[in-house]
C-alpha cells in the first residue's frame, strides 16, 4: 500500500492491477526465502520498487523492480513473465537477471569484467535496466550490516568503484550520495565514525552560522523582488573525506562543511542572486564555477561560488532553478522519455547527450578483448576521485575531458580522423607539445596534415582518456595487421617456452576455436593480431588454451606412465632403426621411437630424461634443460626415466649436434686460432658466427657435431688454452 501511495503522487492512473499482480507473484515465488537479516525476502523487491517510485519511474519499471529476482532465484522463466505481463517488462527483468549469470571461471576479476560488459550492453538497449540495478544495489547497501565483514568490504568497494560513479554519470545525486557514504562506512569504518563524531560536535555551531547567512541572504533577495528558496545543507561525509584526502587537511581545516543553496524560478534569477551574493560577501578568486553555461558531462547545471562569510569563514553557495535542482537530484529519471510520451524535443536531446559517455564506453569495450584491461579502464573512466577539465574548440564549443588530458585526447574527442591526422596543436594561439596538460578554459586548435603517418605508439603513454586509447589501438590494428599477426605468434611462442608448455599441444584447432569464440574473433590469425597490437595479453590466451588442454587430457595425465605410453605413442609409428640403436633406453624399453630435443641438444654422457609426446614417441632432454625445469606439475606426469645405453663402437660412430658459445677478447687472429683447434680435432662444423660486443669483446657461436660429452670436454679444454678465450658456454635454449 505504501508503494501504491508513492506511485499515485506522480501517476494519475487508477489502474494498479498489474503492479498488484506482480507483488502477488513475487510474494508467492519468494515465500520460503529469507534475507540475511531474517526478514521475508519480499521486503527487498518491494524496497527496490519503492526507490524506483521515488525516481517517479513508469509502471513497467516498478513491475520489473518487484520481479527482478524472480527469474534468477525461483522456478519462474522469462517466457512466463512475457506471457503474464509484457515483453517490455520481461526485457527489463532479463536485462537485470543476465548480469548475474556468468560462466564459471577461476579468475574472479575476469568474471567481474564480463559482468560489467553485460551490464553496459543491457544499458544500451534500455537505460531503465541500470536504474533498477542501482535501486537494487542501494537497498543491498542499506542492509549490508547483516553480511560477513569480508563480503561487506567487497560489496562496498564494487559500489564505490562502479555503481556510485554510474549514479553520478546518470546525474542521480540522490542515489550517488547515499551509495558513497554507505561504501565509505564499510571500507573505512574508523575514518567514517571519527568524521561523524567530529562533525556532530561542530553541528550546533555550524547550523547557527548557516541560519544567520540564510536569513541575511533572504532579506537582500526580497529587496530585488526575486522569489527564491534559500536553505543550508550539510555536505555528505564522503565528499568531506575526499576533500581531506585530496587537500591533505584535517577536519578542523575544512570550513565549508555546509553549503547554502538558493532555488529560483529562472536562469536570469540565478545570475541576479549571484550578483547579490558577491555584493554581500567577498568571493574567493578561482572558486566560481558556471555549470549553467557549461554543464557537467551528466548535464548537471548550477552556479557555484565560494565566498568569505561574516565571521571570516568561507562557505559555498549554489544557485539553480527548480528544474535544474530536479535534474541534479534525479538525473536521467527527471525527464523520463518513457513517461506518457510527453518528452519535448529539447529535453530529449539533452537526455541523449547525457548518454554520450555510455556510447563511448560501448564503443571502446567492443574493441578491447582483455577483460582485465577493460575493468581497469572502466574504473579509471568512472573514478569518483577524478576531476574534469573543460576546453574550447576554435568555434567556442565546450569539450569536457578527464583532468590531465593532452591535446591528443582533445583531438580524438573531436573525431578519430582528427586524431589520426594530427601533427601538432595550438593552445591559446601558441604551439604546445603533445604532452601538454590541458587547463580549464584553454582554447585548443588541432593542426592536421594529410601527409601524417598516423598516431605514434608513444602517445599511448601520455594520453588520459579511454576514448583516445581505444581509437589509437584501433588504428594500429588496421594498419599493421600482418606485422601484428607475426608479433603475436612470437609473443605466444615465447610465453609458452618460458612456461614450459608445448605450443603444438595447445594450438590444435579444437582448442583455438574455443578461444576464438570466447573473445569474438573469426580465426586464429585475428587472435594473434590482437596479441600483437596489445589488445589481448599473450598470457591470457595461453593460459586459456592450457586450461582447455588440461580439461581434455586431465584423465590421461593422471594415469600411470605405462598407460600413457600405450595411449600417446602412435602404435603405427615404426621406430626408425637408426634412432632406436642410438643408445637410448627409456624405462627399460628398447627400440622406442625417440627424438633428440633441439632446445638443449643432449649428447652421450649428459644426464637425460624423456618427455612423452602425443603420436611422436619420446623426446629426449638434458635434465638441466629450462623447458624441463619449468614444466608444470601436471606436465611432469609425462616425464619418464631415460639413460644412455653403452653400445661400444656403434655409439661412438654416431654424431650429435651441439652448440657452444666462446667469449673472448676482440684480438686479431682469435677466429683463426679457434678454427685451427676445430680442424685439428676433426670436428665437423655446421655453422660459425662471430660478432664484437661492448667492452672490446667478441662472441663466437659454433654449431658442430660430436660423439659425446668426453669429446666435448676435450675440445673445450683445448679452446680454453687459446690466448684471449675467457669463457666457453654450452647453449641450453
Secondary structure, 3 states (H helix, E strand, C coil): CHHHHHHHCCCCCCCCHHHHHHHHHHHHHCCCCECCCCCECHHHHHHHHHHHHHCCCCHHHHHHHHHCCHHHHCCCCHHHHHHHCCHHHHHHHHHHHCCCCCCCCCCHHHHHHHHHHHHHHHHHHCCHHHHHHHHHHHHHHHCHHHCCHHHHHHHHHHHHHHHHHHHHHCCCHHHHHHHHHHHHHHHCHHHHHHHHHHHHHHHHHHHHHHHHHHHHHHHHHHHCCCCEEEEEEECCHHHHHHHHHHHCCCHHHCCCCEEEEEEECCHHHHHHHHHHHHHHCEECCCCCEECCCCCCCCCCCCEEEEEECCCCCEEEEEEEEHHHHHHHHHHHHHHCCCCCCCCCHHHHHHHHHHCHHHHHHHHHHHCCCCHHHHHHHHHHHCCCCCCEEEEECCCCCEEEEECCCCHHHHHHHHCHHHHHCEEEEEECCEEECCCCCCCCCEEEEEEECCCCCCCCHHHHHCCCCHHHHHHHHHHHHHHCHHHHHHHHHHHHHHHHHHHCCCHHHHCCHHHHHHHHHHHCCCCHHHHHHHHHHCCCCHHHHHHHHHHHHHHHHHHHHCCCHHHHHHHHCCCCCCCCHHHHCCCEEECCECCCCEEECCCCCCCCCCCEEEEECCCCCEEEEECCCHHHHCCCCCHHHHEEEEEECCCCHHHHHCCEEEEEEEEEECCCCHHHHHHHHHHHCCCEEEEEEEEEECCCEEEEEEEEEECCHHHHHHHHHHHHCCCCEEEEEECCC
